[in-house]
Amino acid sequence: MDIEPIYCAEQIVVSPDLADVLKAYTKEVIRRQPQNLIEFSAKYFQNLANVAASVQEAPAPSKEQLQMFLKRAGDTAVVTPEQIHALAAQTGMARSIVAKVLSVGKFESAVNIDKFLFLLLVMSCESFGAVLEGLFFVFGSTLASDRFQLLISYLAPDMDPDITSQWLMDLSSQLAAVATVTYESAAALPIVQTKL
């Protein structure tokens, strides 16, 4: 890499987005306190690049589109990628976004609709709090405790380094005697409070 020496301030060109990117990154590092900063940073910026590439291609679907997709799918839990594309087209989702999520989710011949929709939801949310709110908007205001836990587990470990197996076990123990969960009851859980 050929780098010319910098002799004066006029030679330095700073992207207008740099401050926002570094501020968001710094907040995540302070909030998460990663043990391995280099590994965390690599994952953070790779996820940021993936999301930015997706957003440039086409806008992420709205929560209303995700909700409509789920209603059209009915009681079907698993479908083919072709069926996913057809349902997505019916709800106005961009084909490129659907293809990206199918790739990120490593879906081959069978696509779990809940996981697929959850990954789409995560693309449109900027924080765990927004994901939590969106989850109850898309999947229903009251969820079975085990379904809620399964949906949250899709964040681990690649999408959110804080969602570790220990975090999921703590969530499970806090929901052990709970049959259903609402946004309010989920947000009040001590383990979830660590993420809000």
N, C-alpha and C positions, 0 to 999 in steps of 0.2 A: 504494500500500500504506500503510495507516494504522498507524503504530507509536507506541504510547504510550511516554512516557519511563519509564525505570526509576529509582525513587527508593531502593529498598532491596532487599536480598538475597532477601527473601521473595517478591518479584515474579518472580524468575527460576526457571523450571521447566525442569529438564534431563532429557531422556529417559534412562532407565536404559541404553539401548542405545548412547548417544552415545560413551562411552569405548571400547567394543569396535569400533565402526565406525571411529572416528578412529585407533585403534591399528593395525587391519588396513590402513587406507589409508596411514598413515605408513610401515609396514613395506614396503608395495609401492613407495612413492615412493623410499625409501632403497635398496631392493634393485634397482630398475630404473633409477634415475637418469635420468628422462625429460628430453629436451632441451626439450620444450614442456610445462611443468607443467599449464597450463590445458587443453590438448587431452587430455593423459593423464588428468587428473582428470575431465573430462567423460565420457570413455570408461569409466573405472573405475566411476564412480557410475551410469552408464547400464546397464552390465553387471550391477552389483550390484542395481539396481532390477528388471531383467529376471529375474534369478535369484530374487529375493525374491518377485516376482509369481507366478512359476511354482510356487515352493514353497508359497505360500499357496493356490494352486488345488488342488494335489494333490502328493503326495510324488513325488520323482524315482524312477524305477525302480531296483531293486537291480542289482548286477552279475550276479547269478544270472539275473534276468529278461532282461537284455541278452544273456547267453550263450545262454539258451533261445531267444530271438528269432532269433539268428544260426543256431542249429542247425535251427530250423524253416524258415528261409529257404533252407537248403541251399546249392547252388552258384549260386543266382540272385544276380546282382550289382545289377540295377536292376529296380525294380517301380513300380507306380502308387501314388499316395497311398491309394487305396482298399485295395490289398493291404497297405500299411503298417498302416492302421487295423485290418484283420482280424488280421494277425499280432500286433499289439500287444494286441488284445483277448484273443487266445489265451494270451498270457503275463501278463495281468493289469495291463497298463499303463493309466494314466488317459488317456482320450481328449483331455482338455485339454492334457496334457503333450505328447502326440504332435502335436497341432495347433500348439502353440507351437514345437516343433522344426522342423516342416515350414515354418513361417513364417520362423524365424530362419535356417534353412538355404537359404531361397529356392528350395525345391523346387516345381516346377510340375507337369508331367505325369509326369516320371520322377524316381524317388528312388533315389539310390545308397545301398544298405543300409549299407555300411561308414561312409560319412559320417554318415548318419542316426544309427547306433548310437554313433558316436564323439561326436557332439554331445550325445546323451542321457547318455553317460558323463561328459562334462565338467560337465554340470549337477549331478551328484551328488558331484563332487570339489572339495575346497577348495584344492588346490595342484597344481602341476605334477607333483610326486612321486606324488600320489594318482592323477592321470591316467595316469601312466606305469605304475604297478602295475595299475590297472584295465584298461588297454589289453591287457596280456599275460594278464590273467584272462579277459577277454571274447573276445578274438580268437585266443587260443592262446598257449602258453608259448614257442613259437618262431615267428617271423614272417619272411617274406621281407623282405629289407632295403628293397626298393622299396615294399612295402606299408606298412611301418613309417614310412618317410619321408612317404608320401602321407597317412597318418592324422595324423601330427604337423602336416603342412602345413595341415590344416583349422583349426588354431588361429590362423593368420596371416590378416590382421593385426588383425581386429576383436576376436577373443576374447582374444588375448594379445599386447600390443604388443611384447614381447621377441622374438617369433617373426617376425623380419624376413626378407626375401629373402636377405640376407647370412647370417643364422643358418642358414637352410635350406641354403644353398650349402655352408657349413662342415660341416653335418651330412652332406650328401651326399659331400663329399670324405673325411670320416672313415669313411664306410661304403663307399667306392669298391671296396675289395677284399673286402668282406664279403657273403656270399650270404644268411645268415640272422642274425637278432638275437634274443636272449633279454632278459629284464628285466635280468639281471646285466650282460650285455655292453652294453646300451643305457645303463644307469646309469653305467657306467664311462667312457663317451665324454667327452672333455674339454668338448665343446660342451654336452652334456646336464648335466654337472656345474655349469655356470654357472647352471642353472635350479633345481637341487636345494638 
